[in-house]
Amino acid sequence: MVSGPSRHDVRARRLPTAVKIVIAGGFGVGKTTMVGTVSETQPLRTEELLTDESIGVDDVSGVERKKTTTVAMDFGRITMRDEYVLYLFGTPGQERFWFMWDEVALGSLGAVVLADTRRLSDCFPSVDYFERRDTPFIVAVNCFEGARQYDLDEIQLALNLGPKVPVMLCDARSMDSCKQVLIDLVLHAMKARGLTQEPLKA
């Protein structure tokens, strides 16, 4: 005779907590790459080819080889230690799509602001946006090949960040690096919101 799970077992089994995370930053900084790297499911992407019509509208200096752009959002999912499911929402980077940020950021625990030292000023709008909304965020510097390397203290000063805003290096192509960024964000956001949590591991 085959028996099903007992009521006690069903009660003891906890469903993972859903957490919404925003991945923001300037045009071409690596948001789509990060979501695609870390997502355990096929990520949803809303990329379109850059055309001649974007000339004079989208600034591609420093990222001239970029051929596509996100026009709505990126979406992915990753489970952390079977206790948390992080739903990742990547924002579009161009100014003409900023009107969508309120919808994307609604209900999020916190945000990752990706930065590129070749175009550091591009992440100012993201930093300003989350500061004004009092949304916990960290800055992750995506290390592009050939880009000049700076000390994290220099980047924090250049972005005029408060001492409580974490700044870290990352590689948006590396699963381990992306997971560590997300773990650091979750811990920072929960601390900022007065929540308690056992340490997470990558």
C-alpha positions in Angstrom: 0.0 0.0 0.0 1.4 3.4 -1.0 0.8 6.2 1.5 1.0 9.9 0.9 2.9 12.4 3.1 1.6 13.0 6.5 0.0 16.2 7.6 3.0 16.7 9.9 5.4 16.4 7.0 3.4 18.9 4.9 3.4 21.4 7.7 7.1 21.0 8.3 8.0 21.6 4.7 8.4 25.3 4.3 7.9 27.0 0.9 10.8 29.3 -0.1 10.4 33.0 0.5 10.0 35.0 -2.7 12.3 38.1 -2.9 12.3 40.7 -5.7 15.7 42.2 -6.7 16.3 45.0 -9.2 19.4 45.0 -11.4 20.0 48.6 -12.6 22.7 50.7 -14.2 23.7 52.5 -17.3 23.4 51.4 -20.9 25.7 48.5 -21.8 26.9 47.9 -18.2 26.1 44.2 -18.1 22.6 43.9 -16.6 21.3 41.5 -19.2 24.5 39.4 -18.9 24.2 39.2 -15.1 20.6 38.1 -15.1 21.4 35.5 -17.8 24.4 34.3 -16.0 22.8 33.7 -12.7 19.3 32.7 -13.6 18.4 29.0 -13.1 15.7 29.2 -15.7 15.8 30.5 -19.2 15.8 34.3 -18.7 13.1 36.5 -20.2 14.8 39.1 -22.4 13.3 42.1 -24.3 16.3 43.0 -26.4 16.1 44.6 -29.8 18.8 45.4 -32.3 20.3 48.8 -32.3 19.5 50.6 -35.5 20.5 53.8 -37.2 17.5 55.4 -35.6 19.2 55.3 -32.2 22.1 57.4 -33.5 22.2 60.6 -31.4 19.7 59.1 -29.0 21.7 56.2 -27.3 25.3 57.0 -26.3 27.4 54.0 -27.2 30.8 55.6 -26.5 32.8 53.0 -24.7 30.5 50.2 -25.7 30.7 50.6 -29.5 30.4 46.8 -30.1 27.0 46.6 -28.4 24.5 45.5 -31.0 21.3 45.1 -28.9 19.5 47.0 -26.2 16.9 46.1 -23.5 13.6 47.9 -24.3 11.5 46.7 -21.3 13.2 44.5 -18.7 15.2 41.3 -18.2 13.8 38.7 -15.8 15.4 35.7 -14.2 15.2 33.5 -11.0 17.6 31.9 -8.7 17.1 29.8 -5.5 19.3 30.4 -2.5 19.8 27.5 -0.1 16.2 26.3 -0.8 15.0 29.0 1.5 14.7 32.0 -0.8 13.8 32.4 -4.4 15.2 35.6 -5.8 13.3 37.1 -8.8 15.6 39.3 -10.7 14.4 42.3 -12.7 16.9 44.1 -15.0 15.9 47.7 -15.9 16.5 49.3 -19.3 19.5 51.6 -19.2 18.6 54.3 -21.6 16.9 57.5 -20.4 14.0 57.1 -22.8 12.9 54.0 -20.9 13.3 55.4 -17.4 9.5 55.8 -17.1 9.3 52.0 -16.6 11.5 52.0 -13.5 8.7 52.6 -11.0 6.8 49.5 -12.1 10.0 47.4 -12.2 11.2 48.5 -8.8 7.8 48.3 -7.0 7.9 45.8 -4.1 11.6 45.1 -4.3 13.8 44.2 -1.3 16.8 46.1 -2.8 18.8 46.8 -5.9 22.2 46.1 -7.5 23.6 49.1 -9.3 26.0 47.9 -11.9 28.9 50.3 -12.7 31.4 50.5 -15.5 34.5 52.5 -14.7 34.7 53.5 -18.4 31.3 55.3 -18.1 31.0 55.7 -14.3 28.7 58.7 -14.6 26.1 56.5 -16.3 25.1 54.9 -13.0 24.4 58.3 -11.3 20.7 58.1 -12.3 20.3 54.7 -10.7 22.1 55.7 -7.5 19.9 58.9 -7.3 16.7 56.9 -8.0 17.2 54.4 -5.2 18.5 57.0 -2.8 15.3 59.1 -3.3 13.1 56.0 -2.8 15.1 55.0 0.3 15.6 51.6 -1.4 18.7 49.6 0.0 21.2 49.1 -2.8 24.8 48.1 -3.4 27.2 49.1 -6.2 28.8 46.3 -8.1 31.6 47.3 -10.5 31.6 45.1 -13.5 35.2 44.4 -14.4 35.5 44.8 -18.2 38.7 43.7 -20.0 40.9 46.7 -20.7 39.0 49.0 -18.3 41.1 51.0 -15.8 40.9 49.5 -12.3 40.2 51.8 -9.4 40.2 51.3 -5.6 36.8 50.8 -4.2 37.3 53.8 -2.0 37.9 55.9 -5.1 34.7 54.7 -6.7 32.7 55.3 -3.5 34.0 58.9 -3.4 33.5 59.5 -7.2 29.8 58.4 -6.8 29.4 60.4 -3.6 28.1 57.3 -1.8 27.4 57.2 1.9 29.7 55.0 4.0 26.9 52.5 4.5 26.5 51.7 0.8 28.6 48.6 -0.1 30.8 48.7 -3.2 32.3 45.6 -4.6 33.9 44.2 -7.8 32.2 41.6 -9.9 32.2 39.8 -13.2 28.8 39.6 -14.7 29.9 36.6 -16.7 30.7 34.5 -13.6 28.1 32.6 -11.7 30.0 32.6 -8.5 30.6 36.4 -8.7 27.0 37.2 -9.5 25.7 35.0 -6.7 28.0 36.7 -4.2 26.7 40.1 -5.3 23.2 39.0 -4.7 24.0 37.5 -1.3 25.7 40.7 -0.3 22.7 42.7 -1.5 20.2 40.6 0.4 22.1 40.7 3.6 22.6 44.5 3.3 19.0 45.1 2.4 17.7 43.0 5.3 20.0 44.8 7.7 18.9 48.2 6.4 15.3 47.2 6.9 15.9 45.8 10.4 15.3 42.2 9.4 17.2 39.3 10.8 18.7 36.5 8.8 21.2 33.6 9.1 24.3 34.0 6.9 23.8 33.0 3.3 26.5 31.2 1.4 27.2 31.2 -2.4 
